[in-house]
Amino acid sequence: MYFDSNHFLIYSMLYINYKNMFLKNEKIKITVSELSMYFSCERKLYYSCRGHEQFHSSSLSYIEHLVLKEMAMRYSEVLNGSSSKDDVLSTDLDSLLLQVMDDLSMIYPDEVSGVTPEEMNEIAENVRSYLPEIQENLSEQTENPEISKIAELISSSDDEPYLQSEKLNVTGVPYRLLIIDGFFVPVMIKTSKAPENGVWNNDRLHVTSFAMLAEEKHGIPIKSGLVIYAKSGNFRKVNIHSNDRRQVLKGISRARKIKDGKMPDKNESALCASCEFSDMCNVKASLVSKLL
């Protein structure tokens, strides 16, 4: 039987209607990590959900990411060991870096198994170049009583709580879920630098996602969250607004369609040139994919 483009379109639409009307319409499960990837780039989520890795597990950039993450987990200890009269010492941070590099093979044995000693030294030197800025920012934050209190609470907790929303079918694990003045405060770590003020918009939506999951679990409205920026040593509080929640709900709906097979349109940005998916991203979305 011969099919022209009109026939193809008709049969595609009939199939989609059948799928929506007669097949069980279950909500596709979404993780907060996938939602964060969606906020960063919709195409990245599409390729990641189809078995393509954003980073090779042993790439130097990924190992550096792990080093920064492990260091940020210990920034609260650095702050607790300092006082308003005592700057964070560069020797403290250098010792922290050396300790993290030493622990890395025990924490991430698979990821570092193929990395040579020379490459590990290169990663350590890259991270060491960030230490002056990290030292400066951590030193400034010893003067902030709110940050000092948060650092103390983080140091006294070692739980990474599993959060699940039955209503949204979304799960996630923040770095910490603190209780400050009777309110829950989700905390997450980002291995990038902080913006000049506040947090990056994608990070605001990321922490809002954790807040919405925690609200369903504990039944208490959450007003704020905290983002720790590993590469610059900043602790940034972020207030959560209704528009943030609205964008998260919209993001969940769209991310679910992408996981179900809809390829999103390509959005050009300055980050595209260094993206791991750049080659395959040049493929145009099929007609059927756009109709899903």
C-alpha positions in Angstrom: 0.0 0.0 0.0 1.3 3.5 -0.9 1.5 6.1 1.8 1.9 9.8 1.1 2.7 12.4 3.7 -1.1 13.1 4.3 -1.7 9.4 5.0 1.3 9.3 7.3 0.0 12.3 9.2 -3.5 10.8 9.6 -2.3 7.4 10.8 0.1 9.1 13.2 -2.7 11.1 14.7 -5.0 8.1 14.9 -2.2 6.2 16.7 -1.7 9.0 19.2 -5.5 9.3 19.9 -5.6 5.5 20.4 -2.7 5.7 22.8 -4.3 8.5 24.8 -7.8 7.1 24.9 -7.4 3.3 25.3 -4.0 2.7 26.9 -3.7 3.1 30.6 -2.7 6.7 31.2 -0.2 6.5 34.1 2.0 9.4 35.1 5.6 8.8 34.1 7.9 8.9 37.0 10.3 11.9 37.1 13.3 12.5 39.3 14.3 16.0 40.5 17.7 15.4 38.8 15.9 14.9 35.5 13.8 18.0 36.2 17.0 19.9 36.8 18.4 18.7 33.5 15.2 19.8 31.8 15.5 23.3 33.2 19.1 23.4 32.0 18.3 22.1 28.5 15.3 20.1 27.3 17.4 18.3 24.6 19.8 17.0 27.3 16.9 15.4 29.1 15.7 13.8 25.9 19.1 12.2 25.1 19.8 11.3 28.7 16.5 9.4 28.9 17.5 7.4 25.9 20.7 5.9 27.3 23.2 8.6 26.3 25.5 9.8 29.1 25.9 13.5 29.6 29.4 12.9 31.0 31.6 9.9 30.7 32.0 8.5 34.2 35.8 8.7 34.0 36.1 12.0 32.1 38.4 14.6 33.8 35.5 17.1 33.9 33.3 14.6 35.7 36.0 13.7 38.2 36.6 17.4 38.9 32.9 17.7 39.5 33.1 14.9 42.1 36.1 16.6 43.8 34.2 19.9 44.1 31.1 18.1 45.4 33.0 16.3 48.1 34.8 19.5 49.1 31.5 21.4 49.4 30.1 18.7 51.7 32.9 19.8 54.2 32.6 23.6 53.8 30.4 23.6 56.9 33.2 22.0 58.9 35.6 24.7 57.7 33.2 27.4 58.7 32.6 25.8 62.1 36.3 25.7 62.7 36.6 29.5 62.1 35.3 32.5 64.0 34.4 36.1 63.2 37.9 37.0 64.3 39.6 34.2 62.5 39.8 34.0 58.7 39.5 30.7 56.8 43.1 29.7 56.2 44.4 28.7 52.8 46.3 25.8 54.5 42.9 24.5 55.7 41.5 24.4 52.2 44.6 22.9 50.7 44.5 20.2 53.4 40.8 19.6 52.6 41.6 19.2 48.9 44.4 16.7 49.6 42.0 14.7 51.9 39.3 14.7 49.3 41.7 13.5 46.6 42.9 10.8 48.9 39.4 9.7 49.7 38.1 9.8 46.1 39.1 6.3 45.1 37.3 4.8 48.1 34.1 6.8 47.6 34.0 6.5 43.8 36.1 3.4 42.9 34.4 2.8 39.5 34.7 6.4 38.4 38.4 6.8 39.1 39.5 3.3 38.2 40.7 4.4 34.7 42.2 7.8 35.7 46.0 8.0 35.8 48.0 9.6 38.6 49.0 12.4 36.2 45.4 13.1 35.4 44.5 13.2 39.1 47.3 15.7 39.6 45.9 17.8 36.8 42.5 17.7 38.4 43.9 18.7 41.8 45.8 21.7 40.3 42.6 22.8 38.5 40.7 22.7 41.8 43.5 24.4 43.6 43.2 27.4 41.3 39.7 27.9 42.8 40.9 27.9 46.4 41.7 31.7 46.7 38.1 32.7 45.8 36.7 29.9 48.0 38.8 31.1 50.9 37.7 34.7 50.5 34.0 33.9 50.3 34.0 31.4 53.2 35.9 34.0 55.3 33.3 36.6 54.6 30.5 34.2 55.6 32.0 33.6 59.1 30.6 37.1 59.8 27.1 36.0 58.9 25.3 34.5 62.0 22.6 32.9 59.8 25.2 31.1 57.6 27.1 30.0 60.7 23.9 28.5 62.2 23.2 26.7 58.9 26.8 25.3 58.8 26.4 24.0 62.3 23.2 22.3 61.5 24.7 20.7 58.4 27.7 19.4 60.3 25.4 17.8 62.9 23.4 15.9 60.3 24.5 13.2 57.9 21.1 12.3 56.3 20.3 12.7 52.6 16.5 12.3 52.8 14.6 10.4 50.2 11.5 12.5 49.1 8.6 11.2 47.1 5.4 12.9 45.9 2.6 10.4 45.2 0.5 13.2 43.7 3.2 14.3 41.2 5.0 10.9 40.9 8.3 12.8 41.4 11.2 11.7 43.6 14.4 13.4 44.8 17.2 13.4 47.3 18.5 16.8 48.5 21.8 17.1 50.2 20.1 18.0 53.5 16.7 18.9 54.8 17.3 21.2 57.8 14.8 22.5 60.3 15.4 26.2 61.0 13.1 28.2 63.3 10.4 25.6 62.8 10.6 25.5 59.0 12.1 22.9 56.7 14.9 24.2 54.5 16.1 22.0 51.6 19.8 22.3 50.9 21.6 21.3 47.7 25.1 21.5 46.3 26.0 22.9 42.9 29.6 22.5 41.7 29.5 25.7 39.6 30.3 29.3 40.7 27.6 31.4 42.3 26.2 34.4 40.3 27.0 37.9 41.6 23.8 37.9 43.6 21.3 35.3 44.6 21.2 32.0 42.7 20.9 30.9 39.1 17.3 30.6 37.9 17.7 26.9 37.2 19.0 26.4 40.7 16.1 28.3 42.1 13.7 25.9 40.4 15.8 22.9 41.4 15.6 23.8 45.1 11.9 24.6 44.7 11.3 21.1 43.4 12.8 19.6 46.6 10.7 22.0 48.7 7.4 20.9 47.0 8.3 17.2 47.6 9.1 17.9 51.3 5.9 19.9 51.7 3.8 16.9 50.6 5.8 14.6 53.0 5.7 16.8 56.1 2.5 18.8 55.4 4.3 22.1 56.2 4.8 25.0 53.7 8.4 25.7 52.9 9.5 29.3 52.4 13.1 29.0 51.5 16.0 26.8 50.5 19.8 26.9 50.4 22.3 26.4 47.5 26.0 25.7 48.2 28.2 26.7 45.3 31.3 24.5 45.5 33.5 26.4 43.0 33.2 29.7 44.7 32.4 28.7 48.3 29.1 30.6 48.6 26.1 29.6 50.8 23.1 31.3 49.1 19.7 31.4 50.6 16.8 31.6 48.2 13.1 32.5 49.0 10.6 30.3 47.2 7.7 32.1 45.4 4.5 31.0 43.9 5.8 31.6 40.4 8.7 29.2 41.1 6.2 26.5 42.0 4.2 27.3 38.9 7.3 26.8 36.7 8.1 23.5 38.4 4.7 22.2 37.7 4.9 23.2 34.1 8.4 21.7 33.9 7.2 18.3 35.3 4.4 18.1 32.7 6.8 18.9 29.8 9.6 16.7 31.1 7.1 13.8 31.3 6.3 14.3 27.6 10.0 14.3 26.7 10.5 11.0 28.6 7.6 9.6 26.7 9.3 10.3 23.4 8.6 13.9 22.4 11.8 15.5 21.1 11.8 19.2 22.1 12.9 22.0 19.8 16.6 22.9 19.9 17.4 26.1 21.7 20.8 27.6 20.8 22.9 29.0 23.6 26.6 29.7 24.3 26.9 26.3 26.1 26.0 24.3 22.9 29.5 24.4 21.6 30.9 22.4 24.6 27.8 20.1 25.0 28.4 16.4 24.9 25.3 15.9 22.8 26.1 18.6 20.2 26.6 16.1 17.3 23.3 14.2 17.7 21.5 17.4 18.7 21.7 18.6 15.1 19.1 15.9 14.1 15.7 17.4 13.5 12.7 16.1 15.5 10.6 13.7 13.5 6.9 14.5 12.7 5.7 11.7 15.0 8.0 12.9 17.8 6.5 16.4 17.6 3.0 15.0 17.8 3.6 12.9 20.9 
